[in-house]
Amino acid sequence: MVVEKNTPLQPWNTFGIAARAQTLVRVRSVADVHAVLADAALAPAPKFVLGGGSNIILTGDVKPVVLKMEIKGLRLVEETAKAWIVEAGAGEVWHDAVAWTLAHGFPGLENLALIPGTVGASPVQNIGAYGVELQDRFESLDAMDLATGQSFSLDAAQCGFGYRDSVFKHAPSESPDGSGLPRGMGLAGRAVITHVRFRLPKPWKPVLGYLDLERRRAQEGVEHPSAQQIFDWVCEIRRAKLPDPTVVGNAGSFFKNPTVSPDQCADIIAREPKIVHYPMPDGSIKLAAGWLIDACGWKGKSIGKAGVYEKQALVLVNRGQGSDSVTGGEVMTLAKAIQTSVYERFGNRLEPEPVVV
């Protein structure tokens, strides 16, 4: 167990916000988590789990003990007639893990290429892109209860996956049904994921329903693309649309795409005929948050050193650098201004994707 004090977090969050961790522990094994929970000073302290830092906004120094997840390892656990089961350590870089599966002949994650962050964060957010969500390829995960030190595993049903949602984003005390009972196994702030397993179906079938991929397939004249071709296309499309966080600090898509009822959508279309929207399997309609923000005139605008990316209004960026970086306060001021504009024009309240710390 490696314990560091007063550690700069600017290198560990993709927005590049300057902040410090009072205490940071580099977790490179399950034994390191046990060591933290056995330590008289660290055990009772609140904990904050940090992966790739690609989905957080730091609004100040972090007082809870930061568990920097660095557990590595990629392996084929099992192969059956119906699937490959692949396991990855929570500290593996997500994109590198996707590339590894393809290089070893286990396709199925290619649509999720180039999503920033670590493997351990992928089920928390139920990451998704280009027609595939993590829950579509999920087998199970291993985690540890930070209160008791008990290890446990969860399957897909137990993870309670929703749109950019899971049990890891809900506190045990939440009771949305009004019954006063905890929301299932709410695990926010209570558990740390150590390993994730993916079920990659056989025979492999390409997922090409997304407009950008269909357009690319038509341009290339490839009727039956390989998994590697889809991987390459997704990387190229993402790089053209989204800023590289190593060059321009950002946290990817900043707002969730809101969903509305068909009647609500029809009402908005009557006022805004060009609004971009997608029907969902449950009958609801998903609105393109980037389009809503762009329609309100925010693309390319800034508040302080926080800006809206010129090529994609859904992405907020850091217009400062180094010691002159944007602050978390500036980012959230911009985000709230955007939320107000969209609500006043469309009647929809945008929900941020990143965790505000």
Secondary structure, 3 states (H helix, E strand, C coil): CEEEEEEECHHHCCCCCCCEEEEEEEECCHHHHHHHHHCCCCCCCCEEEECCCCCEECCCCECCEEEEECCCCEEEEEECCCEEEEEEECCCEHHHHHHHHHHCCCCCCHHHCCCCCEHHHHHHHCCEECCEEHHHHEEEEEEEECCCCCEEEEEHHHHCCECCECHHHCCCCCCCCCCCCCCCCCCCCCEEEEEEEEEEECCCCCCCCCHHHHHHHHHHCCCCCCHHHHHHHHHHHHHHHCCCCCCCCEEEECECCCEECHHHHHHHHHHCCCCCEEECCCCCEEECHHHHHHHCCCCCCEECCEEECCCCCCEEEECCECCECCCHHHHHHHHHHHHHHHHHHHCCCCCECCEEC
